[in-house]
Amino acid sequence: MKTLIVEDEKHARENLEKLLLELNPDIEILARIDSVSKTVDWLKNNKADLIFLDIHLADDLSFEIFNQVKVETPIIFTTAYDQYAIKAFKVNSIDYLLKPIDKAELGESLTKYQSLQKTKEIDFEQLKSVLDQSLHHSYQSRFLVQRRDKIMSVKIEDVAYFEGEDRYVYLVKKDGNKFIIDYKLSDLEKMLDPDLFYRLNRSFISHFESIDRIIAVSKSRVKVHLNPPSSRDIIVSSANTRGFKMWLNH
């Protein structure tokens, strides 16, 4: 089976490739691509048996690919979205994988692909239409987190803020509990309701209700104190302060 992986997150791409080869060492990965433009160029001159396609790519939503090149290859989507996108994927019985990808679920998806090859033609135009509508009107409602061997789902209303530190991103609950999650802050910006969450700086995305107080540190910069508190100073840059104030007054 010849596959194409379209994914702009290095960690997610490497994890998917590792799991695929563990499940089927005979799988041949033809290319690893991180953007819409590069995918379009590749598809114009190459063909795969199966495509793994992330929704949010480096330069646009992956659905833009269908506007630029005819795609007849079966696709398994990978996504950080939950219930809204899932309903959309079922329109054409195309499979999907929620990040972080589970090996057993990936194996089931490969089995479904084999069945799909024999039984159903994909209506990409209908799929694109439903997915595009769903993703532009939905935001993440919960996050799956794990601590040791305990797995739980955190509702979005229980999230205080997200903090990026070193190579990790943490979800911090309003009760102070903190969990590592497998997302980049740039991905979370697209997944969260912008009426409730704001990207304060390179390291923090906060829920409106978790902003405890704001202190002016200069004419154009402010310092934000969160609840529960962070051990780090949170400074909103001069370039971002105006947008932050507009968001607070929204």
Summary of the structure (lengths in Angstrom):
residues: 250
radius of gyration: 20.1
end to end distance: 51.4
largest distance: 65.4
contacts: 722
relative contact order: 0.09
helix: 37%
strand: 30%
